[in-house]
Every structure is written in structure tokens, then in C-alpha cells.
Amino acid sequence: MELYLNVIQSQNHYLTGKDVEVPKLPILELTFELATNLKPYDIRSFLGNEIPGFYAYDTQFYVAGKGTDYTDIPFESVAPMEVLLKEREIAEEMLLVDEKEDEPSPPAPEKSMDETVVHIYQSHSWESYLPLLRGVSEPDDATSNNPEANVIAVGKMLKNELADKGIKANHDTRNVPKDLAARGWNYNHSYQYSRETVKAAMTFNSDVEYLIDIHRDALRKEKTTEVIEGKSYARLLFVVGTAHKGYEKNLEFAERIHHAIEKKYPGLSRGVIPKGKSTGNGLYNQDLSNRAILLEVGGVDNNLEEARNSIKAFADIYSEIVWEEREAGEF
């Protein structure tokens, strides 16, 4: 916009009006950027053409949470099928924190929906957490097909927490690597596969409007952990695909959740990041509903207790928003 105003004013000073302040652009800097596609103020533009894969970081946060910068941007690394299908020994003692046997049953919800309006799934169901895997220390090896030790367990937590809030959710627990292998597909087909399953779920139940794809980020603990009032949480991140018309609605919805979370649980959300085809899948099935989100729950070093704390907080906020929209007749 500044560029257009400068061009217009340079040709006709009357078109912009005497009360319109037009910022002066540095001509040499502008000419250099247009000619080379390099940005003198952003070192990433210099490195992008020289380092393979560096443009995976060529994106920006739409809303940045506490302490978040471009080094926190999630990137998708392609894993070979033999890694995704590998069976790993589970640290059983780390799963006990999710049994909740010593916790009292929650009170019955004050209100409850008759319809199932939420669909929870995991496009990368194999994503796990290092503390749950015995003898595993490398982030790239944080994978498991045990539904008690990967993001399927996190999806289960979310379904239960929403039920406590009177919101019915369907939870898809399928083993994605196994199904991909059966088709002769690989990692690159994971969103294509989950798209089929989500469309089938929405066809089977026309009441489904809210879609949540649960993931786990690859960042380390210092970036993905927040202590709030003495309790440790796995930080959350919202990813919005921009490769479809109408993505702005998804972006607004994710931003609304982010700000509501930050108000009650400051520091829990890392922010909202839009990603197009050049930096990811670009769609993430979010063209199927403008209430679809991709939710990253923690990173490779977080444990189930931290994930559960975060899911309880997320469900607290998310359920309020869903109830508000349903009662207002928006959905």
C-alpha cells in the first residue's frame, strides 16, 4: 500500500489529498528488493536461496504468543515409512498419569448438546513424546503407534474434557501409518488420507461443524513448556492453512481462541501461524469448515501430564466459545 501511494503521489499530488500522510520509502532499498527479491532487513531472504529447505521458515506468525519468534515456526519433516511403522518400547510408568483413578468424578454438566458437533482426529497419529518412549532420545524418533503413547491419547483426553462441558465429540482413533502402508502410500499422503476420513465423518453426521486435528510439535522443551501458577503445561499452537478461499474465517476463529486462552492462561498459547503450500500442506482440511483448526500440543519433550493440563485448559476455553456460537445460532 505504501508503494502504491508513493507511485500515485509522484504522478499526481492532488490524488492523495493534502491531509494524507504518505510515508517516504527508501528508493535504493526498494529498488534492491524488487530487483533481487532480497530484503535487507530480513536475513532469511539472503539465506533462502543458499540453504536447501530454508524457505520452510519463510513465514510469519499472525498472532505471536509470549516469547515467540520465527525460530518457533513449526516445519514439516518427511519421515520414511519404516520409521513411522516401527514399534517402540513404551515407558509404561509415564502413562499412569493419565489414568485419573485418584481424581474425583467431575460433576454432571449444567447443559448438554444433543448433537455431536465436534470431530477430533490426528493426521499424524504416530506423533509421540520422548518421555513416553523407553531408550529414545532423538526428536525424529519420537513416534509410536500405541494409542496410549501418541497424540491419539491427547485426542481422547480432549473428547472426555469436552464431554464434561456438555459437548459431544467424535474421536477418530485410527492408526494412520498402518492405513497408509496398506494403500502403498507414505507420509506425503497423510493429509490426503485424513481428508477422506473427515469428509466421511461429516457425511455420516451432518451436525459436525467443528474440526480439530491434534498434532505434536518438534521443538524442544524450553520452547514448548509454560509454568502457570506452579503447574507445568505443554504450550499450544494454532496452524491455519491459507491455500483456500475463505481461510480468513479459520484465522479469525483461531485468533479468538488464542486471545481467550491468553486471558485466562497467560503464556499457554504460542500463537497463530498461517501456512500456505510453500511451507506446508496449505489446506490441512480447513476448507471443509471455517471452524476447523490444527492444534499443536506441546513438543517432543513434554509428557502426558503436561499435555493433559493443556487440554483441560483448552477445553475450558473452547467449550465456552462453542456454546456461545451454538446458543447465538451462529452454528
C-alpha positions, 0 to 999 in steps of 0.5 A, a space after each residue: 500500500 505504501 508503494 502504491 501511494 508513493 507511485 500515485 503521489 509522484 504522478 499526481 499530488 492532488 490524488 492523495 489529498 493534502 491531509 494524507 500522510 504518505 510515508 517516504 520509502 527508501 528508493 535504493 532499498 526498494 529498488 534492491 528488493 524488487 530487483 533481487 527479491 532480497 530484503 535487507 532487513 530480513 536475513 532469511 531472504 539472503 539465506 533462502 536461496 543458499 540453504 536447501 529447505 530454508 524457505 520452510 521458515 519463510 513465514 510469519 506468525 499472525 498472532 505471536 504468543 509470549 516469547 515467540 519468534 520465527 525460530 518457533 515456526 513449526 516445519 514439516 519433516 518427511 519421515 520414511 515409512 519404516 520409521 513411522 511403522 516401527 514399534 517402540 518400547 513404551 515407558 509404561 510408568 509415564 502413562 499412569 498419569 493419565 489414568 485419573 483413578 485418584 481424581 474425583 468424578 467431575 460433576 454432571 454438566 449444567 447443559 448438554 448438546 444433543 448433537 455431536 458437533 465436534 470431530 477430533 482426529 490426528 493426521 499424524 497419529 504416530 506423533 509421540 513424546 520422548 518421555 513416553 518412549 523407553 531408550 529414545 532420545 532423538 526428536 525424529 524418533 519420537 513416534 509410536 503407534 500405541 494409542 496410549 503413547 501418541 497424540 491419539 491419547 491427547 485426542 481422547 483426553 480432549 473428547 472426555 474434557 469436552 464431554 464434561 462441558 456438555 459437548 459431544 465429540 467424535 474421536 477418530 482413533 485410527 492408526 494412520 501409518 498402518 492405513 497408509 502402508 496398506 494403500 502403498 502410500 507414505 507420509 506425503 499422503 497423510 493429509 490426503 488420507 485424513 481428508 477422506 476420513 473427515 469428509 466421511 465423518 461429516 457425511 455420516 453426521 451432518 451436525 459436525 461443524 467443528 474440526 480439530 486435528 491434534 498434532 505434536 510439535 518438534 521443538 524442544 522443551 524450553 520452547 514448548 513448556 509454560 509454568 502457570 501458577 506452579 503447574 507445568 503445561 505443554 504450550 499450544 499452537 494454532 496452524 491455519 492453512 491459507 491455500 483456500 478461499 475463505 481461510 480468513 474465517 479459520 484465522 479469525 476463529 483461531 485468533 479468538 481462541 488464542 486471545 481467550 486462552 491468553 486471558 485466562 492462561 497467560 503464556 499457554 498459547 504460542 500463537 497463530 501461524 498461517 501456512 500456505 503450500 510453500 511451507 506446508 500442506 496449505 489446506 490441512 482440511 480447513 476448507 471443509 469448515 471455517 471452524 476447523 483448526 490444527 492444534 499443536 500440543 506441546 513438543 517432543 519433550 513434554 509428557 502426558 501430564 503436561 499435555 493433559 493440563 493443556 487440554 483441560 485448559 483448552 477445553 475450558 476455553 473452547 467449550 465456552 466459545 462453542 456454546 456461545 456460537 451454538 446458543 447465538 445460532 451462529 452454528 
